[in-house]
Amino acid sequence: MERIERQIKILYFAKLREESGRDEETVTTTANSASELYAELCQRYSFSLDASVTQVAINEKFSTMKSSLSDGDKIVFIPPVAGG
């Protein structure tokens, strides 16, 4: 699969915000899917949450980690929510 650079805006919440040390950022990536992007971010920030327990929204719509990315997408990785 061709590796095309994309500009992606990422919003961080809860544990992922704590571990990345930021609320949001725009990254340049060659990731083709949300799962590839999450793997890149795990390497960068040493996220403690596995992708299997994280949901993703792309452009404000719930998606799957297999979803393709496009230049200019806005991504939110949603960690599990603790209830009580």
Backbone as a ProteinNet text record, in pm:
[ID]
protein_1_A
[PRIMARY]
MERIERQIKILYFAKLREESGRDEETVTTTANSASELYAELCQRYSFSLDASVTQVAINEKFSTMKSSLSDGDKIVFIPPVAGG
[TERTIARY]
84.4	0	88.8	51.8	130.7	130.4	245.8	260.3	254.6	139.6	118.4	114.5	184.5	180.6	46.6	-4.3	-130.9	-112.3	-183.3	-189.9	-316	-300.2	-411.4	-414.1	-531.1	-547	-595.1	-527.1	-560.4	-599	-711.5	-755.8	-735	-683.4	-655.4	-745.9	-795.4	-880.8	-832.6	-865.3	-844.1	-699.8	-684.8	-552.4	-457.7	-510.4	-424.6	-375.1	-456.1	-412.5	-301.6	-319.4	-217.3	-85.8	-92.8	28.6	97.5	21.3	82.7	127.5	66	99.1	40.8	-63.3	-125.7	-272.9	-346.8	-489.6	-512.6	-426.8	-440.4	-309.4	-298.7	-183.8	-218.4	-144.6	-154.6	-24.6	-36	81.4	82.7	201	218.7	249.8	173.3	187.1	171.5	226.6	202.6	110	53.3	-40.1	-160	-198.6	-314.1	-443.3	-432.7	-551.7	-538.3	-650.1	-649.6	-558.9	-558	-472.5	-324.3	-286	-146.5	-108.4	-199.5	-173.9	-160.4	-248.5	-240.5	-107.6	-61.5	67.8	181.6	176.8	278.8	276.9	156.5	143.5	188.1	164	210.4	362.5	429.4	575.3	622.5	555.7	594.9	572.3	457.5	418.2	414.1	444.8	441.3	304.7	198	63.8	53.1	-13.3	-28.5	-151.5	-240.2	-362.4	-343	-382.6	-377.5	-488.4	-463.7	-562.7	-694.6	-689.7	-811.6	-912.5	-868.7	-961.1	-992.6	-945.8	-962.2	-1057.1	-1152.8	-1241.5	-1186	-1234.5	-1187.7	-1306.7	-1297	-1392.4	-1311.8	-1358.7	-1295.3	-1395	-1354.8	-1442.8	-1578.4	-1571.9	-1688.2	-1785.9	-1740.2	-1823	-1745.6	-1812.8	-1746.8	-1707.1	-1587.5	-1531.2	-1463	-1399.2	-1320.5	-1173	-1090.9	-946.2	-895.2	-973.4	-934.2	-969	-1040.9	-1085.6	-967.2	-982.4	-878.9	-874.6	-755.9	-736.4	-721.3	-766.2	-751.6	-686.1	-620.2	-557.8	-662.9	-631.3	-721.4	-820.4	-815.7	-906.3	-881.5	-987.4	-978	-1007.7	-912.4	-919.2	-927.4	-1014.4	-1019.7	-1009.7	-905.7	-895.8	-958.7	-1055.6	-1135.6	-1098.9	-1035.9	-1000.2	-1124.1	-1114.4	-1227.1	-1260.4	-1387.5	-1432.3	-1458.4	-1399.2	-1423.5	-1557.3	-1640.4	-1771.8	-1776.7	-1884.6	-1897	-2010.7
-118.2	0	124.3	221.5	344	424.6	482.8	562.6	710.9	771.8	913.5	990.4	1103.9	1186.3	1256.5	1257.2	1322.5	1410.4	1521.9	1605.5	1563.8	1519.5	1470.4	1547.5	1596.4	1661.8	1556.4	1548.3	1449.4	1522.1	1479.6	1531.7	1422.3	1459.9	1363.5	1388.7	1280.3	1289.5	1192.6	1224.5	1137.5	1085.1	955.2	893.3	925.5	931.2	960.7	1105.5	1196	1335.5	1341.7	1269.4	1266.9	1210.4	1101.1	1034.5	1109.5	1182	1259	1396.8	1445.5	1577.6	1690.9	1661.8	1764.4	1735.2	1840.7	1827.4	1790.1	1842.3	1816.4	1845.9	1797.6	1827.8	1791.8	1849.7	1812.3	1742	1623	1544.4	1517.9	1499.1	1450.8	1302.5	1220.6	1076.1	1009.3	890.6	806.8	690.9	694.1	588.6	585.9	466.4	449.2	425.3	384.5	352.1	409.8	412.6	460.3	373	242.3	153.5	182	211.3	245.7	377.4	472.8	600.1	580.3	500	474.3	407.7	314.8	249	351.3	446.2	552.8	635.1	669.5	750.1	671.8	541.3	457.9	460	456.5	463.7	600	705.3	841.4	871.6	828.4	867.5	752.3	631.2	513.5	497.3	508.8	489.7	353.1	350.1	225.4	146.1	208	140.7	74.6	-50.8	-123.5	-73.4	-77.4	-31.7	-107.4	-230.6	-312	-259.2	-175.8	-119.9	26.7	75.4	216.2	228.3	319.8	347.5	466.5	483.8	594.9	664.2	795.1	874.3	950.7	947.6	1019	1121.6	1246.9	1356.7	1350	1325.3	1325.4	1210.3	1102.7	982.9	862.8	781.7	660.9	574.8	521.4	441.4	319.6	241.9	128.3	161.2	87	108.6	72.5	-1.7	-36.8	73.7	175.7	283.3	355.7	389.1	462	607.4	665.7	806.6	888.8	1013.2	1108.4	1234.8	1305.5	1431.7	1525	1586.6	1680.8	1620	1487.5	1424.4	1475.7	1471.2	1499.3	1368.3	1324	1193.9	1211.9	1133.4	1125.2	977.8	943.5	809.3	816.9	729.8	738.7	622.2	654.8	548.4	499.8	381.2	332.3	433.4	445.3	538.1	461.2	507.9	445.3	496.6	408.9	448.1	442.8	493.2	483.8	567.6
0	0	0	-77.9	-91.7	37.5	70.8	192.5	156	175.9	145.3	276.4	280.8	401.6	414.1	537.6	568.8	691.4	694.5	814	889.3	1013	1093.3	1224.6	1262.6	1392.5	1491.6	1605.5	1707.1	1834.9	1893.3	2022.4	2125.9	2242.7	2349	2468.6	2528.3	2646.4	2752.5	2877.3	2992.6	2998.9	3010.5	3028.3	2911.9	2790.7	2675.8	2680	2731.6	2748.2	2852.6	2962.1	3067.1	3014	2939.4	2892.5	2778.8	2697.2	2587.6	2634.8	2743.6	2794.7	2712.2	2635.9	2550.9	2529.1	2496.9	2466.8	2321.1	2233.6	2089.3	2019.7	1898.5	1813.4	1669.9	1578.2	1437.5	1401.5	1344	1308.3	1158.4	1106.7	970.2	981.9	912.7	925.1	789.4	778.1	660.4	696.3	816.4	858.4	764.1	724.4	636	712.1	838	917.1	1057.1	1127.5	1265.6	1351.8	1328	1408.4	1384.3	1260.6	1232.2	1299.6	1298.7	1364.8	1515.4	1573.6	1717.9	1752.4	1668.9	1693.2	1691.2	1596.7	1592.8	1721	1766.2	1887.6	2010.8	2012.6	2123.6	2132.8	2018.4	2019.1	2067	2025.1	2060.3	2208.3	2261.7	2397.2	2497.6	2454.8	2543.6	2610.4	2530.6	2584.8	2652.5	2765.5	2839.7	2795.1	2718.2	2673.7	2538.2	2530.5	2404.5	2311.7	2184.4	2086.3	2099.5	2146.2	2155.5	2257.4	2350.7	2450.3	2422.9	2309.3	2273.8	2155.5	2164	2050.3	1973.7	1851.7	1769.9	1702.9	1695.2	1617.5	1512.7	1391	1280.4	1229.6	1235.8	1194.1	1263.7	1395	1484.1	1461.2	1396.5	1377.5	1431.2	1514.1	1562	1442.4	1449.9	1341	1401.7	1315.8	1364.1	1347.3	1416.1	1406.4	1265.5	1189	1052.1	952.3	996.8	907.6	845	717.8	644.2	688.1	675.7	708.5	581.5	589.6	478.9	531.7	443.3	480.3	539.3	652.7	715.7	813.9	833.5	929.9	1070.6	1152.1	1295.1	1367.8	1448.8	1513.1	1664.6	1726.8	1872.4	1908.6	1985.1	2041.3	2179.8	2205.7	2327.1	2419.2	2531.6	2625.5	2700.2	2762.2	2840.6	2952.3	2980.8	3083.6	3211.9	3320.2	3451.3	3503.9	3548	3598.6	3750.2	3801.4	3946.3	3996.4
[MASK]
++++++++++++++++++++++++++++++++++++++++++++++++++++++++++++++++++++++++++++++++++++

